[in-house]
């Protein structure tokens, strides 16, 4: 039987029915011609995602890394400027619209240093202060003050406040030796040593057995960004504070410090006498046969450091892929380019991945792909000195970021070794899990990254971004941009040493460069989803669950006199708004066709999803750290107690300087501040005025 198509011109229908049918056909024809179905768009997006994954090349990433690590490239040096030019030329060779942005910032370099050990028998030994036979910058702590100290040595374990209490020894005027770890950054170690009266600090890393003659460089400045342009981009002609300004002086430690190798530390610590190593420390010591006593002395150390702080030019490099439908919405992918030495892991593994992303996106563009939203590839400078390149750019572009940034996706050390790790703001959790299901695991055949990650000790654990150790910090903690941080491996033994080379990566970190491929795949797919999905793939139910978890943890550590009722109420309201939005999203995603009204509704929803994170910002910032505006994720003074709600966390640690009544009042005030921040985020998520 043949079914003939309906012909409105010959079929006998009532005039009204005919008119309605013609109108329907006109409308359907108009939409099918002008607005392709979202299903077709979805299929097209999936095709480009598959092309992106299939265009991976471990040998290409390896070749990028080899080129990037041929020379050391410390920020502010000629070699790093050459590396910036290499990245820029790579972007332009792929026909990507590219540019650089320069800043003049205060950096810090070593001029001269020495360290000698003086024993009770009158003998002395000059100790090495850099790796042997390698043409790299001498080991130093950027922004350490110059100084010369002759004093007794004393071992303080990790240099935590509890370690000084456990030690029970007066360290005033001594040179303290601290080992890396215990949850403290090197700047905090120096700060606590200064607080306890030490005259100087030497810090070593005893994590690796093989690389014990490596020196872990780093900065000891408080905060992030250019210290002489706090809060604004340090462009030509901008205001700069004097080095004598109190706001600048507060950023720098008052006592000199220096990294030493584990071998140098052993030479000093094995000669100490007086007090025995406390029992609490013994089980975690790597050099168990070396350290038996903690001092002070009788060994004397003669330590001298001479450095200079000077204004240097740094360069951020960008490639921009313009969005076809929403060019004013930006998905940003960033990695820093500068390194203390050769930087194969930190950061060139991430830079190699960024270069490969550009190559693969270029392939997609030549195949007809046009992202819905704008994608920006960012190569930051001077991260090692305190996230300076990214911070200056964020400060300069703060208003545009506030209204136009969809998300920031960070990769620093793309590969440090085995094991997948990721951190994010919670609305991106679901997207991360979806994407990792589509990327092949680099170390196990036939399974996805998600499957291996689920079976690991991490168990799909997603970290949060309250740390201040990479370029996501200014985006999350100052600008309130939803963010992700992705990497493979953890705590590699050649961190910030001259042994962080291509050879180390090829032999130990990622011999077949398949982990690089996996990170690049995850990084690139996250961006494709965020750039191409008509509705942003954000999930605020996950955020609500996280806030409720924090509230429960808080109730276990706070005094019963403190009321959590306002916080509980605000979190419940946020959870209710998240459920409402989830229902709206399900309805919107059921609409297959596009059209002016549907697109406007999606745009309005995307604005709500994108801007809600900014509700957690507070204009006054954290007490004593006003630059940090985020009241959910930020750097608390003591992350061992609470690693969320940094304002509340800090208020619980100030009990030694104020009365109990004042302490409880301050904690309650901080709870109210977080409550108001969550209320602001709830209003933004609902998209309505109160």
Secondary structure, DSSP 8 states (H G I E B T S, - for coil): -------TTTS---HHHHHHHHHHHHHHHHHHHHS--HHHHHHHHHHHHHHHHHT--HHHHHHHHHHHTSS---TTSHHHHHHHHHHHHHHHHTT-EEEEEEEEEEEEEEEEEEEEEE-TTS-EEE---S-TT--S--S-EET---EEEEEEEEE-TT--HHHHHHH----TT-EEEEESBTTB-HHHHHHHHHHTT-SEEEEE----SS-TT----EE--SSSS-TTSTTS---TT-----TTSHHHHTTS-SSEEEE--HHHHHHHHTT--BEE--HHHHTT-S-TTT-SEEEEEEEEEEEEEEEEEEEEEEEEEEEEE--SSEEEEEEEEEEE---SSS-IIIIIHHHHHHHHHHHHHHHHHHTT---SEEEEEEEE--GGGTSHHHHHHHHHTHHHHHHHEEEEEE-SSSBSSSSEEEEE-GGGHHHHHHHHTSSB-SSSTT-BHHHHHHHSSSTT--B-S---SSTHHIIIIIT---EEEEEE----TTTTSTT-SHHHIIIII-TTSHHHHHHHHHHHHHHHHHHH-SS----HHHHHHHHHHHHHHHHHHS-TTS--HHHHHHHHHHHHHHHHHHHHHHHHHH--S--HHHHHHHHHHHHHHHHGGGGGB-TT-BTTBTT--BSSSS--S-TTT-SSSHHHHHHTT-TTTS-HHHHHHHHHHHHHHHHHHHHHHHHHHHT---
